[in-house]
Amino acid sequence: MRSAISEWFRKNFVDPDIVMLTLAIIAGIGVIVLFGHLIMPVLASIVIAYLLEGLVTALERKGLPRFPAVLIVFIAFLLFVAAIVLWLLPLFSRQLTQLVQQLPNILAQAQAALLALPEKYPELISAQQVQDITNIISQEIAGLGQHILTFSISSVVGLITLSIYLVLMPLLVFFFLKDKDLILGWFGRFLPLENPLSKKVWRDVDRQIANYVRGKFVEIIIVFSACYVAFSLLGLQYALLLAVLVGLSVIIPYVGAAVVTIPVIAIAWFQWGGWSNDFLWVAGVYFVIQALDGNVLVPLLFSEVVNLHPVAIIVAILIFGGVWGFWGVFFAIPLATLVQSILSAWPRRSGGRAARAD
């Protein structure tokens, strides 16, 4: 067994390019695991700068020098953040507070609907089972209320941290955009001059991550806007809150859409008291938006992203989300693409060198 492992290492790591790529991957993972919570503003700023780089490049292609292009894009980014902080967050918080205050009434309606089930379907459910279900729901609601209260009490430190981030992150984004070549050149000083394998993997991953991050951002905005307009026109309560949830749900493929459907349908059902025409309209429009997102919008936005099997995507979400939380979930597909690119570039022959890119 020991000799087999030694032989495998000898065959696969004889190439110095592979050794350098392996060390770079291990170092990157180590930094994120050990110091990710400390440098989270830096990582988030890199993501935002990566997102905005496409706009800067588009302006440069039109003949604008880089610094004015960076300045225009950065000012637009600040206006976007200001709109979120000054308009979206207060309205979102207000609707969330209203929903929490309405939870007892929603629970009472749910209990009344459940109590009617034993009379209609006595062979399927009993009154005792309904009582047990309502007790469990009441306990969960009480626990949720306590959790929200605890969070609100301990959120002072979080607000201070958020305020610091709101100052630091825009500065980091600006310098990442303005001094992109300088920063990449500095890091390049510590890397080997010739490493075709790493360059090949980086080009593949760079293309995939760029397409994915920008496409996912556009998808979130489109789905959020469509849901907010539709829910508002149909008179659904908490339209902004639900639209934000639906928009963010696209971050998690397959799972997000299934989970966010529950609050949308539940709130519509309780608002109109069952299977009314208004409820059916909301449900129908919501499912049409989901269908258009999955069958039209996603293929248009992610046509250049490597297709991964749904099982691979779900496994990537579970693994990377468990390790890195929200950012792991957000980058599950690009990280899975990174793994796929590395495996594709790995040498196929014993002791052979990996295929080289031109």
ZALORO-375135 format. One record per residue (C-alpha): residue number from 1; residue in one letter; x, z, y. Coordinates in steps of 0.5 Angstrom, whole numbers. Example, Ala and Ser with C-alpha at 12.3 -4.5 7.8 and 13.67 -1.06 7.14 Angstrom:
REC   nr  rest      u      w      v
REC    1     A     25     16     -9
REC    2     S     27     14     -2
***
This chain:
REC   nr  rest      u      w      v
REC    1     M      0      0      0
REC    2     R      6      2      5
REC    3     S      9     -5      3
REC    4     A      3     -9      4
REC    5     I      2     -6     11
REC    6     S      9     -7     13
REC    7     E      9    -14     11
REC    8     W      3    -15     15
REC    9     F      6    -12     21
REC   10     R     12    -16     20
REC   11     K      8    -23     19
REC   12     N      4    -21     25
REC   13     F      8    -18     30
REC   14     V     14    -22     30
REC   15     D     12    -26     36
REC   16     P     14    -23     42
REC   17     D      8    -26     46
REC   18     I      4    -22     41
REC   19     V      8    -16     42
REC   20     M      7    -16     49
REC   21     L      0    -18     49
REC   22     T     -2    -12     44
REC   23     L      2     -7     49
REC   24     A     -2    -10     55
REC   25     I     -8     -9     52
REC   26     I     -6     -2     49
REC   27     A     -4      0     56
REC   28     G    -10     -2     59
REC   29     I    -15      2     55
REC   30     G    -10      8     55
REC   31     V    -11      8     63
REC   32     I    -18      7     63
REC   33     V    -20     12     58
REC   34     L    -15     17     61
REC   35     F    -16     16     68
REC   36     G    -22     12     69
REC   37     H    -26     18     72
REC   38     L    -21     19     77
REC   39     I    -20     11     79
REC   40     M    -27      9     78
REC   41     P    -28      7     86
REC   42     V    -22      3     85
REC   43     L    -25      0     78
REC   44     A    -32     -1     82
REC   45     S    -28     -4     88
REC   46     I    -25     -9     83
REC   47     V    -31    -11     80
REC   48     I    -34    -12     87
REC   49     A    -28    -16     90
REC   50     Y    -29    -20     83
REC   51     L    -36    -22     85
REC   52     L    -35    -24     92
REC   53     E    -28    -28     90
REC   54     G    -33    -34     88
REC   55     L    -36    -34     95
REC   56     V    -29    -34     99
REC   57     T    -27    -39     94
REC   58     A    -33    -43     96
REC   59     L    -31    -43    103
REC   60     E    -24    -44    102
REC   61     R    -26    -51     99
REC   62     K    -30    -53    105
REC   63     G    -23    -52    109
REC   64     L    -24    -45    112
REC   65     P    -17    -41    112
REC   66     R    -18    -35    107
REC   67     F    -18    -29    112
REC   68     P    -24    -32    116
REC   69     A    -27    -33    109
REC   70     V    -26    -26    107
REC   71     L    -28    -24    114
REC   72     I    -35    -28    113
REC   73     V    -36    -26    106
REC   74     F    -34    -18    107
REC   75     I    -39    -18    113
REC   76     A    -45    -21    109
REC   77     F    -43    -16    104
REC   78     L    -43    -10    109
REC   79     L    -50    -12    111
REC   80     F    -53    -13    104
REC   81     V    -50     -5    102
REC   82     A    -53     -3    109
REC   83     A    -60     -6    107
REC   84     I    -60     -3    100
REC   85     V    -58      4    103
REC   86     L    -63      4    109
REC   87     W    -69      1    106
REC   88     L    -68      0     99
REC   89     L    -66      7     97
REC   90     P    -71     11    101
REC   91     L    -77      7     99
REC   92     F    -74      8     92
REC   93     S    -73     15     92
REC   94     R    -80     16     95
REC   95     Q    -84     12     90
REC   96     L    -80     16     85
REC   97     T    -82     23     88
REC   98     Q    -89     20     88
REC   99     L    -89     18     81
REC  100     V    -86     25     79
REC  101     Q    -92     28     83
REC  102     Q    -97     24     79
REC  103     L    -94     26     72
REC  104     P    -99     31     71
REC  105     N   -105     27     72
REC  106     I   -102     21     68
REC  107     L   -101     26     62
REC  108     A   -108     29     63
REC  109     Q   -111     21     62
REC  110     A   -106     20     56
REC  111     Q   -109     27     53
REC  112     A   -116     25     54
REC  113     A   -115     18     51
REC  114     L   -111     21     45
REC  115     L   -117     26     44
REC  116     A   -122     20     43
REC  117     L   -118     17     38
REC  118     P   -120     22     32
REC  119     E   -127     20     34
REC  120     K   -126     13     33
REC  121     Y   -121     13     28
REC  122     P   -122     19     24
REC  123     E   -119     16     18
REC  124     L   -112     15     21
REC  125     I   -111     21     26
REC  126     S   -114     28     26
REC  127     A   -115     32     32
REC  128     Q   -109     37     30
REC  129     Q   -104     31     30
REC  130     V   -107     29     37
REC  131     Q   -106     36     39
REC  132     D    -99     36     37
REC  133     I    -97     30     40
REC  134     T   -100     33     47
REC  135     N    -96     39     46
REC  136     I    -89     35     45
REC  137     I    -91     31     51
REC  138     S    -92     37     55
REC  139     Q    -86     40     53
REC  140     E    -82     33     55
REC  141     I    -85     33     61
REC  142     A    -83     40     63
REC  143     G    -76     39     61
REC  144     L    -76     33     65
REC  145     G    -78     36     71
REC  146     Q    -73     42     70
REC  147     H    -68     37     69
REC  148     I    -70     33     76
REC  149     L    -70     40     79
REC  150     T    -63     42     77
REC  151     F    -60     35     79
REC  152     S    -63     36     86
REC  153     I    -60     43     87
REC  154     S    -53     40     84
REC  155     S    -53     34     88
REC  156     V    -50     36     94
REC  157     V    -43     35     91
REC  158     G    -46     28     89
REC  159     L    -48     26     96
REC  160     I    -41     28     99
REC  161     T    -38     24     93
REC  162     L    -42     18     95
REC  163     S    -41     19    102
REC  164     I    -34     18    101
REC  165     Y    -35     12     96
REC  166     L    -39      9    101
REC  167     V    -33      9    106
REC  168     L    -27      8    101
REC  169     M    -30      2     97
REC  170     P    -31     -2    102
REC  171     L    -24     -2    105
REC  172     L    -22     -3     98
REC  173     V    -26     -9     97
REC  174     F    -23    -12    103
REC  175     F    -16    -11    102
REC  176     F    -17    -13     95
REC  177     L    -20    -20     98
REC  178     K    -15    -21    103
REC  179     D     -9    -19     99
REC  180     K    -11    -22     93
REC  181     D     -5    -26     92
REC  182     L      0    -20     94
REC  183     I     -3    -15     89
REC  184     L     -3    -20     83
REC  185     G      4    -22     85
REC  186     W      6    -15     85
REC  187     F      3    -14     78
REC  188     G      7    -20     76
REC  189     R     14    -17     77
REC  190     F     13    -13     72
REC  191     L     11    -18     67
REC  192     P     15    -23     63
REC  193     L     16    -30     66
REC  194     E     14    -34     60
REC  195     N      8    -31     56
REC  196     P      4    -37     54
REC  197     L     -1    -33     49
REC  198     S     -3    -28     54
REC  199     K     -4    -33     60
REC  200     K     -8    -37     55
REC  201     V    -12    -31     53
REC  202     W    -13    -29     61
REC  203     R    -15    -36     63
REC  204     D    -21    -35     58
REC  205     V    -23    -28     59
REC  206     D    -22    -30     67
REC  207     R    -27    -35     66
REC  208     Q    -32    -32     62
REC  209     I    -32    -25     66
REC  210     A    -32    -29     73
REC  211     N    -38    -33     70
REC  212     Y    -42    -27     67
REC  213     V    -41    -22     73
REC  214     R    -43    -27     78
REC  215     G    -49    -30     74
REC  216     K    -51    -23     72
REC  217     F    -51    -21     79
REC  218     V    -56    -27     81
REC  219     E    -60    -26     75
REC  220     I    -61    -18     77
REC  221     I    -63    -21     84
REC  222     I    -68    -26     82
REC  223     V    -71    -22     77
REC  224     F    -72    -16     81
REC  225     S    -75    -20     87
REC  226     A    -80    -24     82
REC  227     C    -82    -17     80
REC  228     Y    -83    -14     86
REC  229     V    -87    -20     89
REC  230     A    -91    -20     83
REC  231     F    -93    -13     83
REC  232     S    -94    -12     90
REC  233     L    -99    -18     90
REC  234     L   -102    -15     84
REC  235     G   -103     -8     87
REC  236     L    -99     -5     82
REC  237     Q    -97      2     84
REC  238     Y    -89      4     85
REC  239     A    -88     -4     85
REC  240     L    -81     -3     88
REC  241     L    -79      3     83
REC  242     L    -81     -2     77
REC  243     A    -78     -8     80
REC  244     V    -71     -4     80
REC  245     L    -72     -2     73
REC  246     V    -74     -9     71
REC  247     G    -68    -12     75
REC  248     L    -63     -7     72
REC  249     S    -65     -8     65
REC  250     V    -62    -15     65
REC  251     I    -56    -11     64
REC  252     I    -57     -9     57
REC  253     P    -59    -16     53
REC  254     Y    -65    -15     48
REC  255     V    -65     -7     49
REC  256     G    -66     -7     56
REC  257     A    -72    -11     56
REC  258     A    -76     -8     51
REC  259     V    -75     -1     54
REC  260     V    -77     -2     61
REC  261     T    -83     -6     58
REC  262     I    -86      1     56
REC  263     P    -86      4     64
REC  264     V    -89     -2     67
REC  265     I    -95     -3     62
REC  266     A    -96      5     62
REC  267     I    -97      5     69
REC  268     A   -101     -1     69
REC  269     W   -105      2     64
REC  270     F   -106      9     67
REC  271     Q   -107      6     74
REC  272     W   -113      1     72
REC  273     G   -116      6     66
REC  274     G   -115      1     60
REC  275     W   -116     -6     58
REC  276     S   -118     -8     65
REC  277     N   -117    -15     68
REC  278     D   -112    -12     73
REC  279     F   -108     -9     67
REC  280     L   -108    -16     64
REC  281     W   -106    -20     70
REC  282     V   -100    -15     71
REC  283     A    -98    -15     63
REC  284     G    -99    -23     63
REC  285     V    -95    -24     69
REC  286     Y    -89    -19     67
REC  287     F    -89    -22     60
REC  288     V    -88    -29     64
REC  289     I    -83    -27     68
REC  290     Q    -79    -24     62
REC  291     A    -80    -31     58
REC  292     L    -77    -35     64
REC  293     D    -71    -30     65
REC  294     G    -70    -31     57
REC  295     N    -71    -38     56
REC  296     V    -70    -41     63
REC  297     L    -66    -37     68
REC  298     V    -60    -34     63
REC  299     P    -59    -41     60
REC  300     L    -58    -44     67
REC  301     L    -53    -38     69
REC  302     F    -49    -37     63
REC  303     S    -48    -44     60
REC  304     E    -41    -43     61
REC  305     V    -40    -36     57
REC  306     V    -38    -36     50
REC  307     N    -44    -35     46
REC  308     L    -44    -29     42
REC  309     H    -49    -27     36
REC  310     P    -54    -22     38
REC  311     V    -51    -17     33
REC  312     A    -44    -18     36
REC  313     I    -48    -17     43
REC  314     I    -51    -10     40
REC  315     V    -45     -8     37
REC  316     A    -41     -9     43
REC  317     I    -46     -5     47
REC  318     L    -46      1     43
REC  319     I    -39      1     42
REC  320     F    -37      0     50
REC  321     G    -43      4     52
REC  322     G    -41     10     48
REC  323     V    -34     10     51
REC  324     W    -35      8     58
REC  325     G    -42      9     60
REC  326     F    -46      4     65
REC  327     W    -39      0     66
REC  328     G    -38     -1     59
REC  329     V    -45     -3     58
REC  330     F    -45     -8     64
REC  331     F    -38    -11     61
REC  332     A    -40    -11     54
REC  333     I    -41    -18     53
REC  334     P    -34    -20     57
REC  335     L    -31    -15     53
REC  336     A    -33    -18     47
REC  337     T    -31    -24     49
REC  338     L    -24    -21     50
REC  339     V    -24    -19     43
REC  340     Q    -26    -26     41
REC  341     S    -21    -30     45
REC  342     I    -15    -25     42
REC  343     L    -18    -27     35
REC  344     S    -18    -34     37
REC  345     A    -11    -34     40
REC  346     W     -8    -30     34
REC  347     P     -3    -34     30
REC  348     R     -6    -37     23
REC  349     R      0    -38     19
REC  350     S      5    -32     17
REC  351     G     10    -31     22
REC  352     G      8    -37     26
REC  353     R      7    -37     33
REC  354     A      0    -37     37
REC  355     A     -3    -44     39
REC  356     R      0    -45     46
REC  357     A     -4    -48     52
REC  358     D     -2    -54     56
***
